[in-house]
Amino acid sequence: MARQKVSHIFTKIVFKPLRTNLFHIVLSAIFLTLGSATLYSQEGRNRTITVPVEKQPTKPSDTAFQTVNVADILIPKDSTKIDSLKPKKNLLEGIVKRKAVDYEKMDQKKKLLTLYNQAELYYQDFELKAGVIVMDYSKNEVYAGRFKDSLGNYSQRPVFKQGSNVIEPDSIRFNTKTKKALVWNSRTKQGEMNIIAETTKKINDSVYYMAKAKLTTSKDIDNPEYYFYVRKLKFVPGKKVVVGLTNLVIADVPVPLGVPFAFFPMSNKSTSGLILPSPNDSNRQGFSLQNGGLYLALSDNYDLAIVGDYYTNGSYAMRFESSYGARYKYRGNVNVRFENQIQSERGFPDYAKSSQYNIQWSHSQDAKSSPNSRFSASVNLGSSKYYQQTMNQSNIGSALNNTLSSSVSYSKTFNTVPQVNMSITATHSQNTGTETINMTLPTFQASVDRIYLFASEDEPKKGFIKNLNLQYNINAQNQITTNDSLFFKPQMFRDAKIGFQHSIPLSTNFKVFKYFSVSTGMNYEEVWALKTLEKRYNYAESKLDTIINNGFDAYRTYSFSSSVGTTIYGTFNFGEDKRIQAIRHLIKPAVSYSYRPSFEKYYDTYDPDGSGTMLKDYSRFENGIYGAPGKNMSNTVGFSLNNTFEAKVTDRDSTKTEAKKVMLLNSLNFSTSYNLNADSLKLAPIRVSAGTVLFKDKMNINFAATLNPYALDNANRTIEKWNIDNGGSLFRMTSANVTINYSFSSTDGANKKDQSDPLKNQSLRNGGRDDDLFGTARDLGDNRTSQFNDDDIEKAEENSSFYNAVIPWDVRLAYSLTYGNEQRQSAITSNSLMVSGNIDLTPRWKVGVSTGYDFVQDGVTFTQLRFERDLLSWRMDFNWVPIGNYTSWGFFIGIKSSVLSDIKWDKRNQPNRTLR
């Protein structure tokens, strides 16, 4: 058989005549169409569907299709069956929100979305703002970069935000599906720390890897005054930063020393950790490590810091500091300090050992948290010599203060009819000079509100009868007097005094002759005592015995008092064309009368020497808390005269039509009394006091004096003879005191920090002043506290190109003069002037001084010089006390931020304290 070519076969097929039967052609076309056509997903058409079917694992390379009839789709199926075919995902898995200023371009073919100029893109859980944004939703990637203007300058740096994490790079590439990103020249802020990295790789939401990064707390991220240069870095947002080889760079000059690795906590919440100590040396305790310890973030509401010092001669100190608070409820702070001090070395003549402690507690309650009850505490107690001998605080104001005081109180109001008020208070007062301690543990007070006997609650109270009211008060105390050596020992509580005082005042007030106000009343008192005394002469031992009897006893007293007063107005007019148009004089005279009978029945007699010839009176209640009832009848008339002077002055501002009121004298008061039943010296000394403010309330002047009308004999005893009849003046000035306080500044004190909060002012908590007359207190455990106000620095630098023209300054003066002439000594007992001032040489240079002069002792008082430099993110401080018992100096330079507070240099020379 001959071989046949393919082309010949093709030719024959094409050109072979076919039988043209129309019926068979149509039937075949219909059959082929229904049996093998493809069904497309369009409504209104019944077609077959061909879908791909997964092949068996043994033949992965085959491709198979399954044919599905239209009838099978239209037939209802069982809804419980699970479709094994997964629907095809859309290219975008969320709604894309975007906007741009210039244009938005959508390329459907390349699947690209381009935003240009001030572009913003919001997709899924991230926000992106940049000059240019390109979104490739076929690859699930987003690209962002800066905007380049016609001059070739770049602006509109990308800002990428995901959750609470914010990154500001030059450009970024981000995968919306894997959440990974590649960032160039990124910037992020975590708390106080700024992180700038050349290259950043985002692995997931919680891990970033960075290369060639800078860590700084500087506000100027573009040109930080210092930073830590890191080659490699792992960053976990909100938790930590772990770095490799790190160098400190200051003013773009790298410090040669570096650390091989470092750890920076980045939590927004408080975290526990170590507190690094500061090395130092002292004259008598040797070398030391101070203020090292452990910080415990126990919860969001309270924490605890355990800090200690150790000295090479064996001295040590421990401090426990805790702050707590609940928003809109309360806040407080507790400090417990203990120091075991050793001076010199054992065997040396100046060897001494002493233990000192101090306990502080401040608690304040938000008034809105409980309107009907309130709890507060202000505690400052401890060893009397703590502030004079402590090794860890340089607080001269506290050391010069000779009184420590404490108060813890709880009060509650019962909204009954009548209203009842109740309070429980524990107080403490300690004299650091005599080491005497007085405490009340506790004092209970309760009172029932006024009960009007002849008037209903809503009825107006007018007249003698309608105003007649009754009250009830109770006061109970457990009083303790002790000293440092017996503090909190059993003997301290054995010597306690307990007493109760009940009082029922009955009073009323009314007007007579239209202009006179009269108030009168009676008071009934009953005192309960649990301890009384008995005095008896012991003939066997020839001495006087005082016996303390335990048991309930009481005495009752009553008294009457009344007063009448009025108000008189006087005006001296000088004319509206005068500088001083008028002077107004306000006079408030008052006359009072009080009567108390004799309560001799509560008095007994004792023989002081056993002779029986000279008996003395005593009351068994005289050693009680509320004292003994009066033995002698009191029948006293009192006089008082209060004056106020005010001027109406033409305002210097010509645009103001009304005159300005100026206070000339806030007060000019006179008071005395006359005892009708006294045998002699019936007229009491006249007490004079006055006070005023000058120079726009910047200067306060207060004066007080005592004038005695009676003369003295040759033994300097007051006698029943008028001083004017004895060759003297009408009155003899026995004492006087003048105090002047003047505070002024270039800014009227508007920029000074408020130091009235004890929780923020350690000097005030220690019992010192809230100003710097005795210098500024330095807590050596934390030297980051600055005298500068950041807002004031920025305003000064912005508003003044030549800063020397507006140098801020402030000055405070305090003058005190005391005169004594009780027994013809005619001496000035105290006369001193205290001065403190601060001046800002530049917006970031502050110089201060506190000093004074004692004119009686003829010497300079405590003097302190202060220098502080604000170095942007750093702070430098130098304190110097050049003279006196507290001669010392201290230098500190360190980073302000609490995150890097351990990076510092602290050097000081403490005062040469001698333990006693």
Buried (B, 14 or more C-beta within 10 A) or exposed (E): EEEEEEEEEEEEEEEEEEEEEEEEEEEEEEEEEEEEEEBEEEEEEEBBBBEEEEEEEEEEEEEEEEEEBEEEEEEEEEEEEEEEEEEEEEEBEEEEEBEBBEEBEEEEEEBBBBBBBBBBBBBBEBBBBBBBBBBBBEEBBBBBBBBEEEEEEEEBBBBBBBEEBBBBBBBBBBBBEEBBBBBBBBBBBBBBBBBBBBBBBBEEEEEBBBEBBBBBBBEEBEEBBBBBBBEBBBBBBBEBBBBEEBBBBEEEEEEEEEEEEBEBBBEEEBEEEEBEBBEBBBEBBBEBBBBBBEBBBEEEEBBBBBBBBBBEBBBBBBBBBBBBBEEEEBBBBBBBBBBBBBBBEEEEEEBBEBEBBBBBBBBBBBEEEEEEEBBBBBBBBBBBBBBBBBBBBBBBBBBBBEEBBBBBBBBBBBEEEBEBBBBBBBBBBBBBEEBBBBBBBBBBBBBBBBEBEBBEEEEEBEBBEBBBBBBBBBBBBBBBEBBBEBBEEEEBEEBBBBBBBBBBBBBBBBBEEEEEBBBBBBBEBBBBBBBBBEBEBEEEEEEBEEEEEEEEBEBEBBBBBBBBBBEEEEEEEEEEEEEBBBBBBBBBBBBBBBBBBEBEEBBEEBBEEEEEEEEEEBBBBBBBBBEBBBBBBBBBBBBBBBBBBBBBBBEEEEEEEEBEEBEBBBEBBBBBBEBEEBEEBBBBBBBBBBBBBBEEEBBBBBBBBBBBBBBBEEEEEBBEBBBEEEEEEEBBBBBBBBBBBBBBBBEEEEBBEEBEEBBEBBBBBBBBBBBBBBBBBBBBBEBBBBBBEEEBBEEBEEEEEEBEEEBBBBBBBBBBBBBBBBEEEEEEEBBBBBBBBBBBBBBBBBBBBBBBBBEEEEEEBBBBBBBBBBBBBBBBBBBBBEEBEBBBBBBBBBBBBEBBBBBBEBBBBBBEBEBE
